[in-house]
Amino acid sequence: MNFFKKFWCRTYQFVLKSVSPLLNWRQPIIFDGENAIDNLCVTLKENPNLKILVVTDKGLVKAKIVEKVCNLFDKNDLQYVIFDQTVANPTL
């Protein structure tokens, strides 16, 4: 590898690692348990600026698993987008 390119990459990594703790990272909200999807809908209604992107594969869409979640979004008048172009078990 070119010396200058390697130097640039190492410097970039060092600076990013050094500054990362100072950045204002958002904490993820984790929903789990029996009524997790209902709690998700309540949180999304409280924060109208949050957008919903459902990422899945065509197998889960055909199995109508995604439909159950989307029906709850529809019931709560939440707008969402479904992206079903992912590969089920990618090799890479």
C-alpha positions as a Markdown table, in Angstrom:
| # | Residue | x | y | z |
|---|---|---|---|---|
| 1 | Met | 0.0 | 0.0 | 0.0 |
| 2 | Asn | 1.1 | 3.5 | -0.8 |
| 3 | Phe | 2.8 | 5.1 | 2.3 |
| 4 | Phe | 0.7 | 8.3 | 2.1 |
| 5 | Lys | -2.5 | 6.4 | 1.7 |
| 6 | Lys | -1.7 | 4.2 | 4.7 |
| 7 | Phe | -0.7 | 7.3 | 6.7 |
| 8 | Trp | -4.0 | 9.1 | 5.8 |
| 9 | Cys | -6.1 | 6.0 | 6.7 |
| 10 | Arg | -4.4 | 5.5 | 10.0 |
| 11 | Thr | -4.7 | 9.2 | 10.9 |
| 12 | Tyr | -8.4 | 9.3 | 9.9 |
| 13 | Gln | -9.0 | 6.2 | 12.1 |
| 14 | Phe | -7.2 | 7.7 | 15.0 |
| 15 | Val | -9.0 | 11.0 | 14.8 |
| 16 | Leu | -12.4 | 9.3 | 14.5 |
| 17 | Lys | -11.7 | 7.1 | 17.4 |
| 18 | Ser | -10.6 | 10.0 | 19.5 |
| 19 | Val | -13.5 | 12.3 | 18.7 |
| 20 | Ser | -16.2 | 9.6 | 18.7 |
| 21 | Pro | -16.9 | 9.7 | 22.5 |
| 22 | Leu | -17.5 | 13.5 | 22.3 |
| 23 | Leu | -20.2 | 13.2 | 19.6 |
| 24 | Asn | -23.8 | 13.3 | 20.5 |
| 25 | Trp | -24.9 | 9.7 | 19.6 |
| 26 | Arg | -28.6 | 8.8 | 20.0 |
| 27 | Gln | -29.4 | 5.9 | 22.1 |
| 28 | Pro | -31.5 | 3.3 | 20.3 |
| 29 | Ile | -35.0 | 2.5 | 21.7 |
| 30 | Ile | -35.4 | -1.3 | 22.1 |
| 31 | Phe | -38.9 | -2.7 | 22.2 |
| 32 | Asp | -39.2 | -6.3 | 23.4 |
| 33 | Gly | -41.8 | -8.4 | 25.2 |
| 34 | Glu | -45.4 | -9.2 | 24.8 |
| 35 | Asn | -46.7 | -5.8 | 23.7 |
| 36 | Ala | -43.6 | -4.5 | 22.0 |
| 37 | Ile | -45.3 | -3.6 | 18.7 |
| 38 | Asp | -48.1 | -1.7 | 20.5 |
| 39 | Asn | -45.4 | 0.2 | 22.5 |
| 40 | Leu | -43.7 | 0.9 | 19.2 |
| 41 | Cys | -46.9 | 2.4 | 17.7 |
| 42 | Val | -47.4 | 4.6 | 20.7 |
| 43 | Thr | -43.8 | 5.9 | 20.5 |
| 44 | Leu | -44.1 | 6.6 | 16.8 |
| 45 | Lys | -47.3 | 8.5 | 17.3 |
| 46 | Glu | -45.7 | 10.6 | 20.0 |
| 47 | Asn | -42.8 | 11.5 | 17.6 |
| 48 | Pro | -44.3 | 12.3 | 14.2 |
| 49 | Asn | -40.9 | 13.2 | 12.8 |
| 50 | Leu | -39.8 | 9.5 | 13.0 |
| 51 | Lys | -40.1 | 7.6 | 9.7 |
| 52 | Ile | -40.8 | 3.9 | 9.4 |
| 53 | Leu | -38.8 | 1.7 | 7.0 |
| 54 | Val | -39.6 | -2.0 | 7.1 |
| 55 | Val | -36.6 | -3.9 | 5.6 |
| 56 | Thr | -37.3 | -7.5 | 4.8 |
| 57 | Asp | -37.1 | -10.1 | 2.0 |
| 58 | Lys | -39.7 | -11.4 | -0.3 |
| 59 | Gly | -40.1 | -14.7 | 1.7 |
| 60 | Leu | -41.4 | -12.8 | 4.7 |
| 61 | Val | -43.7 | -10.8 | 2.6 |
| 62 | Lys | -45.1 | -14.0 | 1.0 |
| 63 | Ala | -45.5 | -15.6 | 4.4 |
| 64 | Lys | -47.6 | -12.6 | 5.4 |
| 65 | Ile | -45.4 | -11.9 | 8.5 |
| 66 | Val | -44.8 | -8.4 | 7.4 |
| 67 | Glu | -48.5 | -7.9 | 6.7 |
| 68 | Lys | -49.3 | -8.4 | 10.4 |
| 69 | Val | -46.9 | -5.5 | 11.4 |
| 70 | Cys | -48.2 | -3.3 | 8.6 |
| 71 | Asn | -51.8 | -3.9 | 9.7 |
| 72 | Leu | -50.9 | -2.5 | 13.1 |
| 73 | Phe | -49.3 | 0.5 | 11.4 |
| 74 | Asp | -52.4 | 1.1 | 9.3 |
| 75 | Lys | -54.6 | 0.8 | 12.4 |
| 76 | Asn | -52.6 | 3.5 | 14.1 |
| 77 | Asp | -52.5 | 5.8 | 11.0 |
| 78 | Leu | -48.7 | 5.5 | 10.7 |
| 79 | Gln | -47.0 | 5.9 | 7.3 |
| 80 | Tyr | -44.4 | 3.4 | 6.4 |
| 81 | Val | -42.4 | 2.1 | 3.4 |
| 82 | Ile | -41.6 | -1.6 | 2.8 |
| 83 | Phe | -38.2 | -2.5 | 1.2 |
| 84 | Asp | -38.3 | -6.2 | 0.2 |
| 85 | Gln | -35.3 | -6.4 | -2.1 |
| 86 | Thr | -32.9 | -7.9 | 0.4 |
| 87 | Val | -31.3 | -11.3 | 0.0 |
| 88 | Ala | -32.6 | -13.9 | 2.5 |
| 89 | Asn | -29.2 | -15.5 | 3.4 |
| 90 | Pro | -26.4 | -13.4 | 1.8 |
| 91 | Thr | -23.1 | -15.2 | 1.3 |
| 92 | Leu | -21.1 | -12.0 | 1.8 |
